[in-house]
């Protein structure tokens, strides 16, 4: 899985505000927008007009517990 991360703040992009002339990334350490492929992440990176401080990263995670 892939995500877009702000390399300065180490927070992940979870949304983009397109209402401004220059889109503003919404980032969080608690929420994350995931992509199945690197190609999808690259497309979102361009569409969201991410700046130089944003990079695509690969995410690996494990499921620790499943709740009812």
N, C-alpha and C positions, 0 to 999 in steps of 0.2 A: 504494500500500500504506500501511497505517496501523499505528501502534504506540502504546504507552503509555509515557511517559517521566516520570521524577522530575525536576522542574524545579530542585531544589536540587543534586542529585548528578550530573545529566545522564546517569543510567544508565537503561536500558530494563527494563521488566517482562518476565520470561521465565516466571514461575510465581507461584502464590499458595498459601500455607500456610493451609488452612482448619481446621486442628486447634485453633486458638486461638479464644477468644470473639470477638475482632476479627481478621479475616483479615490476615495479614502478607504484603506483597508481596516477592517475591524479585526483585532487580534486578541487572543486570550490564552492563558495557560490552562484553562479549564474546558474550553471548547475547541474543536478542531474539524476542519473540512477535509475529508479523506477522498482520495482518488484511487481507483483500481489499477490504473496504468500510469506510467510516466508520461505517456503521450497526452492523456487526459489532463494531468497536472500542468504540463507545458501549455496546453490550450487555455486552461483557466488562468494561468500566470499572465499570458498575453491579453486575454479578454479583460481581466481585472486591472490591467496596466500597473502591475506591481513595480515598485521602484528598485533601486540598486541594493537596498538593504534586505530585500526578500529573495529567498532561494528555495528551490525545490529540494525536499529531503525524502529519503526512504524511511518508512515507519515499520517497525516490527513490534508486535505486542503479543502477550499471552493472556489467556483467560484464566484468572485465578479461582473464581468461584461463580457458579450460576445460581441465581436466586429464583424462588418460585414466584 
